[in-house]
Amino acid sequence: MQITHDNRFTVRLMNFGGLLIWIAVGIGLWGTVSIWGKVGYASNDYYSLPVRASILGFHLLFGVSYLFGCFINSQRFYSRIVLSIIQLFSAFAITSLLNTNVAMALFVQFISQVVFYIRFKWCMLIILILTIALYLLLEFYWGRGQALSTAGLIAVFMFFITVSNYYAVEESSAKELLEISNRELLATQILLTETTRQSERIRIARNIHDLVGHHLTALSINLEIASHLTEGKAKEQIDQAHSISTLLLSDVRQAVSEIRDNEKINLADSLYSLVNKLPKLNVEMRIDEDLAVRDAKIADVILRCVQESLTNALKHANASEIKMDIKMNESDIMVLIKDNGIGVTDSLKIGNGLTGMRERVESVGGAISFDGCKQQGFAIDISLPISG
C-alpha cells in the first residue's frame, strides 16, 4: 500500500496507538521482570539479572525501531523493511526469554505498521507465518497449555488491526483523490472560462475589423471621390471629413490590434488553483512573468501535464515536494517538473499516464523527455511551440 499525503494524519494517529501498545507492554514487562521469585511460568533461577536486562533491552530496541519507522521518509522502503525485521526479532527474543502473554501484543504492534507499506495479501501471509511460529514456540519451547488458542487469539488481533488500518488508509486515500479531482475540475473550469473570454474578444475584434473597418474604408473612398468633384468651401469640409474618417479607421485598426495582442490566456490562475494548498505536498511553482499563451490547445496541454505530474507524484512517486518551472522564449514554452519521490527503481516503463502526456505534447508539435533515478526523484522536461 502506498502512503499518500492526505492520509498521513490517519497513519500517524494509528502509529500513536501502536506507541501506546508499546508503553503498555513495557509497563507489563517491567512489572514482571522487576519481581524476584517466580516470574511467569519459570523460576527465579532462570530469570537472572542479565536475562531480565536483555528483556528490557529488546523491548527498548523494539520501541526505537518502531519510532524510526513512524518518522522515516516513506520513500525509503528498504529501510522500513530493516526496521520491521528488527522489531520482529525483538518481539521473538522477548517471547523466547519471557514466558508471558504480555509480549504477544508486540506482534500486533508490528503488523499494524507493516500494513502501511506492504501489500495486503502479503500481510495476511505474514500473519499466518507468525501464528504458526508462535504456536510452535509456545507448544514445544515453553510447553504451554492452550498454545493453539493463544496463538489463534493473537492471530485474530493481528488480522483485525491489519484490516482496520488498511481500510482506514484506503478511505483517506480515496478522499485525497477526490480532492485532486475537484481541483482539476476547478482548474479546467477556469481555463475554459478564460478560453471562452479569449474567443469572445477575438470574435468582437474580427467583427469590428470586418464591419466597422469596411464601412469606414468605403466612407473614406467616397469622401475622397467627392473631394475631387467639388470646389470651394464644400471641398474643404469634405477634405476635413475625409481626414477624420481616415483617422477613425486608423484608430479602429489600432484598437483591433491591441485586442488581438492582449488575447493571451491567463494560464497562471488555472495552475495556481490546481496546486494551491495541496494537502501535504509542497509545490514550488515559478511562472515567467512574460508568459503569454495565446493558443487554447497549448494552454490545455500545459494544464493536463501539470495535473498528471501531481497525480504521479502523489500516487506513484510518493513525493513530498515538487518543483515546476514554466518559462518562455521567442519561439518555445518550456515546462520543467521535478519531484523528490522514489524515482525509477529499474528501467523506465512508460505507463498510461506518461503515454497520454507524451501524446498530448506531440499533438501540438512539442517534445517531452523523462528522467528518473532511484531515490532521486523524477523529472519531466517539456518544450512546446508558442502556437500549436
HELIX and SHEET records of a PDB file:
HELIX    1   1 ARG A    8  VAL A   33  1                                  26    
HELIX    2   2 LEU A   49  PHE A   71  1                                  23    
HELIX    3   3 PHE A   77  LEU A   97  1                                  21    
HELIX    4   4 VAL A  102  MET A  104  5                                   3    
HELIX    5   5 ALA A  105  VAL A  114  1                                  10    
HELIX    6   6 PHE A  120  LEU A  136  1                                  17    
HELIX    7   7 LEU A  137  TYR A  141  3                                   5    
HELIX    8   8 ALA A  147  ASN A  207  1                                  61    
HELIX    9   9 ILE A  208  VAL A  212  3                                   5    
HELIX   10  10 GLY A  213  LEU A  229  1                                  17    
HELIX   11  11 GLY A  232  ASP A  261  1                                  30    
HELIX   12  12 LEU A  267  VAL A  275  1                                   9    
HELIX   13  13 ALA A  296  LYS A  315  1                                  20    
HELIX   14  14 ASN A  352  SER A  363  1                                  12    
SHEET    1   A 5 ASN A 282  ILE A 287  0                                        
SHEET    2   A 5 GLU A 321  MET A 328  1                                        
SHEET    3   A 5 ASP A 332  ASP A 339 -1                                        
SHEET    4   A 5 PHE A 378  PRO A 385 -1                                        
SHEET    5   A 5 ALA A 367  GLY A 372 -1                                        
END                                                                             
